[in-house]
Amino acid sequence: MIEIPSMRPETRYGIPTADLMLFNRQYVCGYSYLFRQPRWVMELIDPATAMQPAEDFDRLDNFREDLRVPELFRSTLDDYRGSGHDRGHMVSSADRKSRNILNSETFLLTNMSPQTPAFNRQIWRKLETAVRDLQAKEEYVEVYVISGPLFEMGDPIDCIGDNKVVIPDAYFKSVLGERADPNTNRMQLDLWTFKIKNVGQTDPLSSFLVKTTDVERQAGLQLWDRLRGERWAEQKNRVREMWDES
């Protein structure tokens, strides 16, 4: 089966470039051969995908290589073993709990990036939860998310494992909310973009909000490229207030 990116619901507002596009059931991955990890991962969170399972559901934790990636550019479980870094999800396991196969796909290593434990288990998890809270708001119909690693090219490069999986300096998460406007009966789009250093953090999430253009420039990616014109140029160059503060 040949996947046509423009027919995927996650890509409605655009899709960045990558060395290899990987299409899963409910998310799309743009993989980097150089960094041996996703360059970005894109998902759509809506009432259908956010369906919660029975209370006895357990996440599968079946971490594994993605055999769709050429072996020369693939990361492996051994790369992470003993590295001191977590296999950090880009699409959260908690976002895909309605079916076992959907949860299983989040444990492919093409959805993983080397995160410090203090980052992965605290601020990154907090941001994932906040995005699910946004989708649960009555006025938001769908929430589109692009997540990925960021690298400071002037800094020394640190890697893990024999395959030299590069450790990111930071991560970004760009969130596009599709909101029903009761006054106009039309859909409105709200945009937030976060950049967080790959270390433990205690500051509120709002302190990590940045201009989308800043992340695009550092990542070398165009985010939401189907949204064009002066209005969207202005949106990408502003920092929107956080939907909730905690």
C-alpha positions in Angstrom: 0.0 0.0 0.0 1.4 3.4 -1.0 0.7 6.2 1.6 -0.2 9.6 0.2 0.8 12.2 2.9 -1.9 14.7 1.9 -4.6 12.1 2.6 -3.6 11.6 6.2 -5.7 13.5 8.7 -2.6 14.4 10.8 -1.2 16.4 7.8 -4.2 18.6 7.2 -2.2 21.8 8.0 1.1 20.6 6.4 3.9 18.1 6.8 7.6 18.8 7.3 10.5 17.2 5.4 12.5 14.2 6.5 14.9 11.5 5.2 12.2 8.9 5.6 8.5 9.2 6.2 6.9 6.4 8.3 3.2 6.1 8.5 1.6 4.4 11.5 -2.0 3.9 12.2 -2.5 7.2 14.2 0.7 9.1 13.8 3.3 10.0 11.2 7.1 10.0 11.8 9.7 12.0 9.9 12.9 10.1 10.6 16.5 11.4 10.5 19.2 9.1 9.2 21.9 11.4 10.6 20.6 11.6 14.2 19.2 8.0 14.3 15.9 9.2 15.7 12.8 11.0 14.6 13.3 14.5 13.3 9.7 15.1 14.1 6.5 13.1 14.9 3.0 14.4 14.1 -0.2 13.3 15.7 -3.9 14.3 15.8 -5.7 14.2 19.1 -9.5 14.2 18.8 -12.5 12.6 20.6 -12.0 9.4 18.6 -8.3 9.0 19.1 -8.5 10.1 22.7 -11.0 7.4 23.7 -9.9 5.9 27.0 -9.9 2.1 27.5 -11.2 0.0 30.3 -9.5 0.6 33.7 -7.5 -2.6 33.5 -5.5 -1.4 30.4 -1.7 -1.6 30.8 0.7 0.0 28.5 2.6 -2.6 26.5 6.2 -1.4 27.0 7.2 -3.5 24.0 10.2 -1.3 22.9 11.6 -2.5 19.6 13.6 -1.6 16.5 11.7 -0.3 13.5 12.6 -2.6 10.7 11.4 -0.1 8.1 14.5 1.9 8.7 17.6 0.7 6.7 19.9 -1.1 9.2 22.7 1.3 8.5 20.7 4.2 10.0 18.7 2.4 12.6 18.8 2.8 16.4 18.6 -0.3 18.6 17.7 -1.2 22.2 21.4 -1.8 22.9 22.1 1.9 22.1 20.0 3.0 25.0 20.9 0.2 27.4 23.2 1.5 30.2 23.3 5.0 28.5 21.7 6.9 31.4 19.1 8.2 29.0 15.4 7.2 28.7 13.8 6.1 25.5 11.6 9.2 25.4 8.3 9.0 23.5 7.5 11.7 21.0 3.9 10.5 20.7 3.0 9.5 24.2 1.9 6.0 25.1 -1.0 7.6 27.0 -2.3 9.3 23.9 -2.9 5.9 22.3 -4.7 3.6 24.7 -7.9 2.7 22.9 -6.4 -0.4 21.2 -3.4 -2.5 21.9 -2.0 -2.2 18.4 -2.1 1.6 18.6 -0.3 1.6 22.0 2.2 -0.9 20.6 3.2 1.4 17.8 4.2 4.1 20.2 7.0 1.8 21.4 8.8 1.7 18.0 12.3 3.2 18.4 11.4 5.6 15.5 9.2 7.3 18.1 12.0 7.5 20.7 14.7 10.0 21.4 17.4 10.0 24.2 15.9 12.0 27.0 17.4 12.6 30.5 15.2 10.9 33.1 14.6 14.1 34.9 13.3 15.7 31.7 11.2 12.7 30.4 9.5 11.8 33.7 8.7 15.3 34.8 8.3 18.4 32.5 7.8 16.4 29.2 5.2 14.2 30.9 3.6 17.4 32.3 3.4 18.9 28.8 1.9 15.8 27.3 -0.8 15.8 30.0 -1.5 19.5 29.4 -2.0 18.9 25.7 -4.6 16.2 26.5 -6.3 18.6 28.8 -6.5 21.1 26.0 -8.2 18.6 23.7 -10.7 17.8 26.4 -11.9 21.4 26.5 -15.4 21.6 25.1 -14.5 24.3 22.6 -11.6 22.4 21.0 -12.7 19.9 18.3 -9.2 18.6 17.3 -5.7 19.2 18.4 -2.7 18.7 16.1 0.8 18.2 17.5 4.3 18.1 16.1 7.1 17.1 18.5 10.8 16.6 17.9 14.4 17.1 19.1 16.5 20.2 18.8 20.2 20.4 18.4 22.6 23.3 19.1 25.0 22.9 16.2 27.8 25.0 17.8 27.9 22.7 20.8 29.9 19.5 21.2 27.9 16.5 20.0 27.2 13.7 22.5 25.9 10.3 21.4 24.8 7.0 22.9 25.4 3.5 21.7 27.4 1.9 18.8 25.0 3.5 16.3 25.8 7.0 17.6 22.3 8.1 18.5 22.7 11.9 19.0 21.5 13.3 22.3 19.3 16.4 21.7 20.0 19.6 23.6 16.2 20.4 23.8 12.8 19.4 22.5 9.9 21.2 20.9 6.2 20.6 20.8 4.1 22.7 18.5 0.3 22.5 19.3 -2.4 23.7 16.8 -5.9 23.7 18.3 -9.0 23.8 16.1 -11.6 25.7 18.1 -15.3 26.2 17.4 -16.2 29.9 17.6 -19.8 30.2 18.9 -20.1 33.8 17.7 -19.3 33.1 14.0 -20.0 29.4 13.8 -16.6 29.0 12.1 -13.5 27.1 13.1 -10.6 29.2 14.6 -7.0 28.0 14.9 -4.8 28.7 18.0 -1.1 28.0 17.9 1.4 27.4 20.8 5.0 26.2 20.5 7.2 25.1 23.4 11.0 24.6 23.6 12.4 22.9 26.6 16.0 22.0 27.4 16.7 18.3 27.8 17.3 18.5 31.6 15.1 18.5 34.7 12.9 21.6 34.9 10.7 23.0 37.6 9.4 26.2 36.0 5.8 26.5 34.8 5.0 25.3 31.2 4.2 28.9 30.2 7.8 29.9 30.6 8.8 27.5 27.8 6.5 29.1 25.2 8.5 30.5 22.2 7.8 31.8 18.7 7.1 29.0 16.2 9.6 30.7 13.8 12.4 30.3 16.4 11.9 26.5 16.5 11.6 26.3 12.7 14.9 28.2 12.3 16.7 25.9 14.8 15.1 22.7 13.6 15.4 23.5 9.9 11.8 22.6 9.4 8.6 24.4 8.2 5.8 23.7 10.6 2.1 24.0 9.5 3.3 25.1 6.1 -0.2 25.0 4.6 -1.2 27.9 6.7 0.0 30.9 4.7 -0.5 34.6 4.5 0.1 37.6 6.7 -2.2 36.4 9.5 -0.2 33.2 9.9 3.1 34.8 9.6 2.0 37.0 12.5 0.8 33.9 14.5 4.1 32.2 14.1 6.0 35.2 15.3 4.1 35.7 18.5 4.0 33.9 21.8 0.4 32.9 22.7 -0.7 32.8 26.3 -0.9 29.4 27.8 -4.4 27.8 27.8 -4.1 26.8 31.5 -1.4 27.5 34.1 -0.3 24.9 36.7 
